[in-house]
Amino acid sequence: MEKDWPDRSICVNSYKMPRASSVALPETGSSTGQDLERLYHVVLLNDEDHTYDYVIEMLQKLFGFGESRALRHAVEVDTRGTTILVTCELERAELKRDQIHAFGPDPRLDRSIGSMAAVVEPATG
């Protein structure tokens, strides 16, 4: 069975810890934030084909928002045209946008034929 393992001296030597004086750390650059993953906003866009109740229900189900927080976003998207729902890494932002797009029409309005729209934008500053 020992035949399947590489030469023991190589295994033992490869796990030796080098002396502190022989360790060279890589340079990290002057910007401490350069290695951090970029963040993105999930932005909900207003339309006239979804009710406040729909928006509140969607935000509670998809984002886990409480009723008051969901209502604040519903009012903001209605009055300003957009609202930033969450700021996160790209993969999660795209997932949340896709969940909004898949939520379906508002059953409270006959003219509602699809989901609300949302976009992912890079967070700046």
GUZAPA-820062 format. One record per residue (C-alpha): x, y, z; residue in three letters; chain. Coordinates in steps of 0.25 Angstrom, whole numbers. Layout:
<rs>
+-------+-------+-------+---------+--------+
|    c1 |    c2 |    c3 | residuo | cadena |
+-------+-------+-------+---------+--------+
|     X |     Y |     Z |     ALA |      A |
...
+-------+-------+-------+---------+--------+
</rs>
This chain:
<rs>
+-------+-------+-------+---------+--------+
|    c1 |    c2 |    c3 | residuo | cadena |
+-------+-------+-------+---------+--------+
|     0 |     0 |     0 |     MET |      A |
|    11 |    10 |     3 |     GLU |      A |
|    16 |     8 |   -12 |     LYS |      A |
|     4 |    17 |   -16 |     ASP |      A |
|     9 |    29 |    -8 |     TRP |      A |
|    20 |    38 |   -13 |     PRO |      A |
|    34 |    37 |    -7 |     ASP |      A |
|    32 |    40 |     8 |     ARG |      A |
|    44 |    49 |     9 |     SER |      A |
|    37 |    58 |    -1 |     ILE |      A |
|    24 |    58 |     7 |     CYS |      A |
|    31 |    61 |    20 |     VAL |      A |
|    39 |    72 |    14 |     ASN |      A |
|    28 |    79 |     7 |     SER |      A |
|    20 |    81 |    20 |     TYR |      A |
|    32 |    87 |    28 |     LYS |      A |
|    29 |   101 |    32 |     MET |      A |
|    39 |   111 |    26 |     PRO |      A |
|    47 |   120 |    36 |     ARG |      A |
|    40 |   134 |    37 |     ALA |      A |
|    53 |   140 |    31 |     SER |      A |
|    51 |   132 |    18 |     SER |      A |
|    37 |   136 |    16 |     VAL |      A |
|    34 |   146 |     5 |     ALA |      A |
|    20 |   152 |     6 |     LEU |      A |
|    14 |   157 |    -7 |     PRO |      A |
|    12 |   172 |    -9 |     GLU |      A |
|    -2 |   176 |    -7 |     THR |      A |
|    -2 |   190 |   -14 |     GLY |      A |
|    -5 |   203 |    -8 |     SER |      A |
|   -20 |   202 |    -9 |     SER |      A |
|   -26 |   194 |     2 |     THR |      A |
|   -40 |   192 |    -5 |     GLY |      A |
|   -34 |   187 |   -18 |     GLN |      A |
|   -36 |   173 |   -14 |     ASP |      A |
|   -50 |   174 |   -10 |     LEU |      A |
|   -61 |   169 |   -18 |     GLU |      A |
|   -69 |   180 |   -25 |     ARG |      A |
|   -83 |   183 |   -20 |     LEU |      A |
|   -95 |   185 |   -29 |     TYR |      A |
|  -109 |   191 |   -26 |     HIS |      A |
|  -122 |   184 |   -30 |     VAL |      A |
|  -131 |   195 |   -34 |     VAL |      A |
|  -146 |   194 |   -36 |     LEU |      A |
|  -153 |   202 |   -47 |     LEU |      A |
|  -166 |   208 |   -46 |     ASN |      A |
|  -178 |   205 |   -55 |     ASP |      A |
|  -193 |   207 |   -55 |     GLU |      A |
|  -197 |   192 |   -56 |     ASP |      A |
|  -194 |   188 |   -41 |     HIS |      A |
|  -201 |   192 |   -28 |     THR |      A |
|  -194 |   196 |   -15 |     TYR |      A |
|  -199 |   183 |    -9 |     ASP |      A |
|  -192 |   175 |   -20 |     TYR |      A |
|  -179 |   182 |   -18 |     VAL |      A |
|  -180 |   180 |    -3 |     ILE |      A |
|  -183 |   166 |    -4 |     GLU |      A |
|  -172 |   163 |   -14 |     MET |      A |
|  -162 |   170 |    -6 |     LEU |      A |
|  -166 |   163 |     7 |     GLN |      A |
|  -165 |   149 |    -1 |     LYS |      A |
|  -152 |   152 |    -9 |     LEU |      A |
|  -144 |   160 |     1 |     PHE |      A |
|  -150 |   157 |    14 |     GLY |      A |
|  -154 |   172 |    17 |     PHE |      A |
|  -163 |   175 |    28 |     GLY |      A |
|  -176 |   182 |    24 |     GLU |      A |
|  -172 |   196 |    27 |     SER |      A |
|  -158 |   195 |    20 |     ARG |      A |
|  -166 |   189 |     8 |     ALA |      A |
|  -176 |   201 |     8 |     LEU |      A |
|  -164 |   211 |     8 |     ARG |      A |
|  -158 |   205 |    -4 |     HIS |      A |
|  -172 |   204 |   -11 |     ALA |      A |
|  -174 |   219 |    -8 |     VAL |      A |
|  -160 |   222 |   -13 |     GLU |      A |
|  -161 |   215 |   -26 |     VAL |      A |
|  -175 |   221 |   -28 |     ASP |      A |
|  -170 |   235 |   -26 |     THR |      A |
|  -156 |   235 |   -31 |     ARG |      A |
|  -157 |   225 |   -42 |     GLY |      A |
|  -146 |   216 |   -35 |     THR |      A |
|  -142 |   210 |   -22 |     THR |      A |
|  -129 |   203 |   -18 |     ILE |      A |
|  -134 |   190 |   -11 |     LEU |      A |
|  -121 |   184 |    -8 |     VAL |      A |
|  -106 |   186 |   -10 |     THR |      A |
|   -98 |   173 |   -11 |     CYS |      A |
|   -88 |   165 |   -19 |     GLU |      A |
|   -91 |   163 |   -34 |     LEU |      A |
|   -96 |   148 |   -33 |     GLU |      A |
|  -106 |   151 |   -22 |     ARG |      A |
|  -111 |   164 |   -29 |     ALA |      A |
|  -113 |   157 |   -42 |     GLU |      A |
|  -121 |   146 |   -35 |     LEU |      A |
|  -130 |   156 |   -28 |     LYS |      A |
|  -132 |   164 |   -41 |     ARG |      A |
|  -136 |   150 |   -48 |     ASP |      A |
|  -146 |   147 |   -36 |     GLN |      A |
|  -153 |   160 |   -38 |     ILE |      A |
|  -154 |   158 |   -53 |     HIS |      A |
|  -160 |   144 |   -50 |     ALA |      A |
|  -170 |   148 |   -39 |     PHE |      A |
|  -181 |   150 |   -49 |     GLY |      A |
|  -192 |   159 |   -52 |     PRO |      A |
|  -201 |   166 |   -41 |     ASP |      A |
|  -214 |   158 |   -40 |     PRO |      A |
|  -220 |   171 |   -35 |     ARG |      A |
|  -220 |   178 |   -48 |     LEU |      A |
|  -225 |   173 |   -61 |     ASP |      A |
|  -215 |   181 |   -69 |     ARG |      A |
|  -203 |   175 |   -62 |     SER |      A |
|  -197 |   165 |   -71 |     ILE |      A |
|  -184 |   163 |   -66 |     GLY |      A |
|  -174 |   165 |   -54 |     SER |      A |
|  -168 |   178 |   -50 |     MET |      A |
|  -154 |   182 |   -56 |     ALA |      A |
|  -141 |   183 |   -49 |     ALA |      A |
|  -127 |   186 |   -53 |     VAL |      A |
|  -113 |   183 |   -47 |     VAL |      A |
|  -104 |   195 |   -46 |     GLU |      A |
|   -90 |   196 |   -40 |     PRO |      A |
|   -90 |   203 |   -27 |     ALA |      A |
|   -80 |   215 |   -27 |     THR |      A |
|   -73 |   222 |   -16 |     GLY |      A |
+-------+-------+-------+---------+--------+
</rs>
